[in-house]
Amino acid sequence: MKRASLVLMAMLLALAMTQTGFGQVMMNEIYSRGVTGALDWIEIYNAGGTSVDITGYKIYDIGGQGGTKAKKLFPSGTILSAHGFYVIVTDTNSTGLTDGFGLSSTGETVWLENATGQSSTA
């Protein structure tokens, strides 16, 4: 019985980690402007005790999942420090951002994809 409990706890822990992101990297906050002049952004958090290189990570919505819209790629060399935050601007109306990514202010699913192509939703 004790072994079955330990196996069940390990499975639940693995499931919880999968739902929050990759290892300890997760989407922490998502903001869609809903008003002109404020930028859309997504905050990524590293809950772990060591730095993580998030080069090659991407975020996207249903358009990115279906291939009708580009996925937003994190810049090369982006290091997320232990217990650190990284904010990526996703607004298509921002000067210099031409990747076609934006967030709906009425709500939608957003995916975080790691450099190996695994994804998690928020």
C-alpha positions, 0 to 999 in steps of 0.5 A: 500500500505504501508503494502504491501511495508513493507511485500515485504521489510521483504521478501527481507531481509529474502531472502538476509540473506538466500543467505549469510549464517546463520544469519550473518555467511557466507563464505567470501573468498574461495581459491584453490591453483592451485599450489603445496605447497599452501594450499586450505582454506575457510574463514568464517565471522561473520557479526553480533555483537555477538559471534557464536558457529560454532561447528558442521558446515560443508563445502563440495562440490558436492562430499559431497552433493552426499555422495561420499566424506566426508564433512569437519567438523568444530572443536568442540568448534569453536567460531566465535567472532563478526565481526570475521573471521575463516579460515579452511584449506581444502587441502587434501595434507596437513600433518595430513588432511585425511578427503578427502576434497579438492577444485577444482582450476577450480571452483565448488560450495561449501556449508556451512551447519550449525549444524542443517543441513541447507545449503547455497552455494557460 
